[in-house]
C-alpha cells in the first residue's frame, strides 16, 4: 500500500525507503524479543515461580488485550455513529 501510494505520487525512492525502514525496524524488534525470551528462559528457573502463576499468564494477557480492545471500540463507536 505504501509503495503504491508512493508510485502514484512519483516518489518511488521514498516508498522504497519507508518499506526498508519498516522492515529493519520489524527485524530489530523481533530479534530483541527473541533474545529476551531466550534470556528469560535461562533465568526463569532461578526465580522459582510456581506452575499456577506461569499457567495463568496467557489467560491474564488475553484478558488485558480484550479489555483494551473493548475500551478502544467504546471510544471509537460514538465518532462513527
N, C-alpha and C positions, 0 to 999 in steps of 0.2 A: 504494500500500500504506500509506504514511504517512497519507494523507488518510483512507483507510477506517478505520484504527485510531483516528484522532482523532475521526472521526464516531461510532464505536462507543462512545467514552468521553465523548461530548458535549463535545468540545474542538475544535470546527471551527476556531476562530481560531488555536489553537496549531498545528494541522495546516497551515493556510494559511501561517502564519509560518515553519514549518520548511521547507515547499516553496519559499517565496520566498527564504529564506536560502540554501538549497542552490542554487537557480537563479542567484542573484547570485554566489555563490562559484564555480560552474562557469563562468559567463560571464567572470568576472575571470581565472580560471586560463587559459582558452582564449585570452583576449586577450593576456595576458602571454606565453604560449607562442608565439603568432603573431608578436608584435612581436619576441620573442627570435630567432625563425627569420629574420625579415627582417633584423635587425641582424647576425646571424652570417653570413648570406649576403653582406652587403655587406663584411664584414671578412675573410671567409674567403680571398679571392684574395690578400690581402696576406701571409698566413701561408705560402703556397706548399706546401700539403700535396700529396703525390703522389696519383696516381689509385688506386693499390693500397690506400692507407690509407683513403681515403674509401669505396672499394668494399667493404672488409672490415667497416666499421662496422655495417651492418644485420645481417650474419651474427653478428657478435660480440654485439650486443644480443639477438638471438634466442637465442643460447646462454645468456646470463645469465638471461633470462626462463625458459627451460626448466629450467635448474638450480635456480632459485629455486622454481619450481612443484613440481619433484620433491622438494626439501627440505621444503617445506610439506606436501606429501602424505605424505611419510615420517613427519613429526611427527604428522599427524592420524590416520593409519590405526590406530595402537595404541589411541587413545582411542575409536575407533568399533567395533573388533573385540572 
